[in-house]
Amino acid sequence: MQQPHTDDGISLLHAVTIEVGLIVGGALFSLTGIAVGITGPGVVVAFVLAFGIAILGLLPTAMLGAAFPTTGGNYRYPAALVSRPLAFLAAWGLGISMFSGGLPLYALTAGQYVESLLPVSPTLVGLAVLTLFFAVNLLGLRPAATAQVLMFVGLVAALGSFIVFGAPAVRTANLTPAFPNGAVGVATAAGVLYFVCLGANFVVDIGGEIRDATVTIPRSFAVSVPLVLVIYASIGLVAVGTVGPEAMAGATLAVPAAQFLPAALQSLFVVGGALFAIATSVNAVFMITPKYLEVLAADGLMPRSLAATNDRFDTPHWGLAVVYVCSVAALVSPLPIAELGSLLGFGGAFLLVPVMLAALAAIRTRPGEVAAALPLPNRAVAGMAALAIPLNCLLLVLLASQSPTVFAAWVGSLAVGGSYYLLRTRTGEQPVTDPTLEP
């Protein structure tokens, strides 16, 4: 097992800001309006439902991260404890979702918010955002984590101003009927919003860089998850309650903000809220996704050059370059934001299934080690993991029904990944085994 750093690693504060940055990110600002279009005022319940399902996966993931801190945990755990091919397909599917859906979604959303202040091309702004954080992460994980903390402060201040000024402007008439499209509408909206709630899971992918990870990972979840849940429910209530579901459907949060925020605070909300939320998401993705390329290269499934590090900054410059080039290519593609959001959700929902299977396997084969990771009985954590599996599969089906063409393309990409895996394992190197994860 790769041991966490003890002196110069990622601290609890850094871990919390990375998690909040991944959760409260560009998807919140771009997908809230899309979810409102699906379920109207039921978006508040959709947020709670999506978060509830996400929490079922968060706690077993926290258990694995605390018991076995390592780099690329969302791949390593299922690869060692369940199935290497399944773990690879999940990582491949997530990569397609993040490179083709997540990063361009965040970048385009940044451009839309800047466009509300200045006459500028959203695509051009998105390109600038991707380029900036590619450069920041080339300088190293520590500078990127420090930037994350600074943006986190501005993000919380901006979201707080949206909630405080917006709450008095909420009108009950805008909240009825509460569920115009019934339970199916709420569940489908929850599927769209699911990845908005999921981000904290990915902190286990930098577990090898986290200081005292066995304690820090569970504590960071305990801080970030309740904080974000309150923010989400409040944001959804204010957004719909101030302008109504018709005006909010498909719109960004800049629409309700313009109704009740003073001009100066509107700028703060766009810069400190929307742009910092998007920036923390983009920054965190650039911090984490090269870790997948690193562990896949170590496992003989990717070229070793993708894990090569810069001599000066010790950063995976080629891996970062792959992330940057793929995301820029997707940025200029013709897919609309709603389709990007669905594409992002496919990878997140699929990834959780093998990770939950790994949690169940760890509880069965390593009960003593995992019991010390969380102050919860192993049986309770196993129940959460077992319930998260069918719920994630259900969300995947709902998302597929929302965007069948994009889902078919994503499944096609999995077929390509499976073919690549078969070819690589027949001609490539033997995997590097992590002995501490063996049953």
Secondary structure by P-SEA (a helix, b strand, c coil): cccccccccccaaaaaaaaaaaaccccccccaaaaaaccccaaaaaaaaaaaaaaaaaaaaaaaaaaccccccccaaaaacccaaaaaaaaaaaaaaaacccaaaaaaaaaaaaaacccccaaaaaaaaaaaaaaaaaacaaaaaaaaaaaaaaaaaaaaaaaaaaccccccccccccccccaaaaaaaaaaaccccccccccccccccccccccaaaaaaaccaaaaaaaaaaaaaaaaaaccccccccccaaaaaaacccaaaaaaaaaccaaaaaaaaaaaaaacaaaaaaaaaaaccccccccbbbcccccaaaaaaaaaaaaaaaaaccccaaaaaaaaaaaaaaaaaaaaaaaaaaaaccaaaaaacccccaaaaaaaaaaaaaaaaaaaaaaaaacaaaaaaaaaaaaaaaaaaaaaaaccccccccccccc
